[in-house]
Amino acid sequence: MRLSSSGHLHGSVFVTVHLRAFLQGTFHYLLFDRYGLMSSWVGFLEDSPFHEDIDHIVQCFDKTTKPRFKSASEPQYIKFGSTRDNDPQFNIRFGQLKLDG
């Protein structure tokens, strides 16, 4: 379980749901960033050529990345593709999507 900034517990399934929402843009969230300012994000991969791979990315996250969480402040990497999959604009390098902590 994970405690969100609003004080709510999020179980493992909800972490996956939130990742999918973040990547697809299914939901619109307002979050406090590290400076206490409101920010919003919608569809991180929405305009990416990897938008079609979201299901596969989420499956890879569930199998490899999610069980290794140690700290919310450390970046996480989701290996989903080959070394030819690169898009610096979307934090994808050598088939890995980097999620900032």
ABEGO torsion letter per residue (X at the ends): XBBBAAGBBBBAAAAAAAAAAAAAGABBBBBBBAAGBBBBBBGAAAABAAAAAAAAAAAAAAAAAAAABABAABBBBBBABBAABBBAAAGBBGGBBBBBX
